[in-house]
Amino acid sequence: MLRGDYPTALRNFDAVLAAAIKRELLTDAALIALDIAEAYAALDRQAEVAVICKRLVAVFKEAGMLNSRLTALAFLKTAAEKRQITKPILHQLRAFFEQSEANPSLIFSPPG
């Protein structure tokens, strides 16, 4: 999805992510986190994704969203810690978050 100037894109995404969290747009925040994850993966900085996911997990818990979206974020955090983020994983997570917006009871199934 992203091309080119990753550092600039990451600065912009950080601001957009903070705004989404502040406005409690949690699904949007998760989708933005996936864009950030893609950029960090391209820069071989997957550990940074784990930090973002940890923050989002806390935000989701604080908002009482203890459902499969939280499980999906935890999965992404673990994949980042293991340096196993791939485009297919990001694609599956993006599809899950987009579908879960309309269907909050949707169950997340980790790839594999």
C-alpha positions as CSV (number, residue, x, y, z in Angstrom):
1,M,0.0,0.0,0.0
2,L,2.6,2.5,1.0
3,R,5.3,3.7,-1.4
4,G,8.2,6.0,-1.0
5,D,9.0,8.3,2.0
6,Y,8.3,6.0,4.9
7,P,9.6,8.3,7.6
8,T,7.3,11.1,6.5
9,A,4.4,8.7,6.2
10,L,5.1,7.4,9.7
11,R,5.1,10.9,11.2
12,N,1.8,11.6,9.5
13,F,0.3,8.3,10.5
14,D,1.3,8.8,14.2
15,A,-0.7,12.1,14.2
16,V,-3.7,10.5,12.5
17,L,-3.5,7.5,14.9
18,A,-3.5,9.8,17.9
19,A,-6.5,11.7,16.6
20,A,-8.4,8.5,15.9
21,I,-7.8,7.3,19.5
22,K,-8.7,10.7,21.0
23,R,-12.0,10.6,19.1
24,E,-12.5,6.9,20.1
25,L,-12.6,5.7,16.5
26,L,-11.1,2.4,17.5
27,T,-11.6,0.4,14.3
28,D,-10.1,3.3,12.4
29,A,-7.2,3.3,14.8
30,A,-6.6,-0.4,14.2
31,L,-6.6,0.1,10.4
32,I,-4.2,3.0,10.8
33,A,-2.0,0.8,12.9
34,L,-2.0,-1.7,10.1
35,D,-0.7,1.0,7.7
36,I,1.9,1.9,10.3
37,A,2.8,-1.8,10.6
38,E,3.3,-2.0,6.8
39,A,5.6,0.9,6.8
40,Y,7.7,-0.3,9.8
41,A,7.9,-3.8,8.2
42,A,9.3,-2.2,5.0
43,L,11.9,-0.4,7.2
44,D,12.7,-3.6,9.0
45,R,11.5,-2.1,12.3
46,Q,8.8,-4.6,13.3
47,A,9.5,-4.1,17.0
48,E,7.9,-0.7,16.8
49,V,4.7,-2.3,15.7
50,A,4.6,-4.2,19.0
51,V,4.7,-0.9,20.9
52,I,1.8,0.5,18.9
53,C,-0.2,-2.7,19.4
54,K,0.4,-2.6,23.1
55,R,-0.9,0.9,23.2
56,L,-4.0,0.0,21.1
57,V,-4.7,-3.1,23.3
58,A,-4.8,-0.8,26.3
59,V,-7.1,1.6,24.5
60,F,-9.4,-1.2,23.4
61,K,-9.5,-2.6,27.0
62,E,-10.2,0.8,28.5
63,A,-13.1,1.2,26.0
64,G,-14.5,-2.2,27.1
65,M,-13.9,-3.7,23.7
66,L,-13.0,-7.2,24.9
67,N,-13.7,-9.1,21.7
68,S,-12.0,-10.6,18.7
69,R,-10.6,-7.2,17.7
70,L,-8.5,-7.3,20.8
71,T,-7.4,-10.8,19.9
72,A,-6.4,-9.6,16.4
73,L,-4.3,-6.8,17.9
74,A,-2.6,-9.2,20.3
75,F,-1.9,-11.5,17.3
76,L,-0.3,-8.5,15.4
77,K,1.7,-7.6,18.5
78,T,3.1,-11.1,18.8
79,A,3.9,-11.3,15.1
80,A,5.8,-8.1,15.4
81,E,7.7,-9.3,18.4
82,K,8.7,-12.4,16.4
83,R,9.5,-10.3,13.3
84,Q,6.9,-12.3,11.4
85,I,4.7,-9.6,9.9
86,T,4.0,-10.3,6.3
87,K,1.7,-8.7,3.7
88,P,-0.7,-11.7,3.8
89,I,-1.0,-11.3,7.6
90,L,-1.6,-7.5,7.2
91,H,-4.2,-8.2,4.4
92,Q,-6.1,-10.7,6.6
93,L,-6.1,-8.4,9.6
94,R,-7.3,-5.4,7.5
95,A,-10.1,-7.5,6.1
96,F,-11.0,-8.7,9.6
97,F,-11.1,-5.1,11.1
98,E,-13.2,-3.8,8.1
99,Q,-15.7,-6.7,8.4
100,S,-15.8,-6.5,12.2
101,E,-17.0,-2.9,12.0
102,A,-20.3,-4.1,10.6
103,N,-20.3,-7.4,12.6
104,P,-18.7,-6.8,16.1
105,S,-19.3,-10.5,17.0
106,L,-17.1,-11.7,14.2
107,I,-14.5,-14.1,15.4
108,F,-10.8,-13.6,14.5
109,S,-8.9,-16.6,13.3
110,P,-5.2,-16.2,13.2
111,P,-3.6,-17.2,9.9
112,G,-1.9,-20.6,9.6
